[in-house]
Amino acid sequence: MTPHPLLATIPPDRLGDLIDTVSVGPGLITVTRIPAGEWGERAVIAWRPVGDAARVVAATSLMHAADVPGAVAEFTATLRKVLALNTFRKGTR
């Protein structure tokens, strides 16, 4: 499977230990493993393209891997709204 083009624009130090990605049109959701601690075990981050870079739309850390699907579903809806708003704004300028 070909990696999402936005993945190449995310700095490696922001990406971490990548577990999974979910494509949402031109946007991307990443699920990464983070060192266990008070902030959780997994990070879910929604990214949108801005020029030649990726910008964070939403991010969370989760204590349990079982919470990842819910966070991905929530961020998918959020990212779709942000991308639709961005498309609308471009069309009205």
C-alpha positions in Angstrom: 0.0 0.0 0.0 1.3 3.4 -0.9 1.9 5.8 2.0 -0.3 8.9 2.2 1.5 11.9 0.7 1.0 13.9 3.8 3.0 11.4 5.8 6.2 12.6 4.1 5.6 16.2 5.3 5.3 15.3 9.0 8.7 15.7 10.8 10.0 12.4 12.2 10.3 13.7 15.7 6.6 14.6 15.7 5.6 11.3 14.2 7.1 8.9 16.8 6.6 5.1 16.7 3.9 4.9 14.0 1.3 2.1 14.5 -1.3 3.0 12.0 -2.6 5.6 9.6 -6.1 6.5 8.4 -6.6 8.5 5.3 -9.3 11.2 5.3 -9.2 12.7 1.8 -6.2 15.0 1.8 -5.9 14.7 5.6 -4.4 12.0 7.7 -4.9 10.5 11.1 -1.9 8.9 12.8 -1.8 6.5 15.7 1.5 6.2 17.5 2.9 4.4 20.4 4.3 6.7 23.2 6.2 5.7 26.2 3.9 4.5 28.9 3.4 7.1 31.7 1.0 9.6 33.0 0.1 10.8 29.5 -1.0 7.4 28.1 0.3 4.7 25.8 -1.1 5.8 22.4 -1.3 9.2 20.7 -4.0 9.9 18.0 -3.3 13.0 15.8 -5.3 14.4 13.0 -3.3 16.3 10.3 -4.3 18.6 7.5 -2.2 19.8 4.6 -1.2 23.5 4.6 1.0 24.2 1.6 3.9 21.8 1.7 3.5 21.0 5.4 1.2 19.1 7.7 -0.6 20.9 10.6 -2.3 19.4 13.6 -6.0 19.7 13.7 -6.6 17.6 16.9 -4.5 15.4 19.1 -5.0 13.3 22.2 -3.1 10.7 24.3 -4.9 7.6 25.5 -4.2 5.4 28.5 -5.7 2.3 26.8 -5.3 0.9 23.3 -9.0 0.0 23.4 -9.9 3.7 23.3 -8.1 4.3 19.9 -11.1 3.4 17.6 -13.3 5.9 19.3 -10.7 8.6 19.1 -10.1 7.8 15.4 -13.8 8.0 14.7 -14.1 11.4 16.5 -11.1 12.8 14.7 -12.3 11.5 11.3 -15.5 13.6 11.8 -13.5 16.6 13.0 -11.0 16.4 10.1 -13.8 16.1 7.5 -15.4 19.3 8.9 -12.1 21.2 8.9 -11.3 20.0 5.3 -14.8 20.9 4.1 -14.5 24.4 5.7 -11.1 24.9 4.1 -12.5 23.9 0.7 -15.5 26.3 1.2 -13.2 29.2 2.1 -11.0 28.6 -0.9 -14.1 28.6 -3.2 -15.4 31.9 -1.8 -12.2 34.0 -2.2 
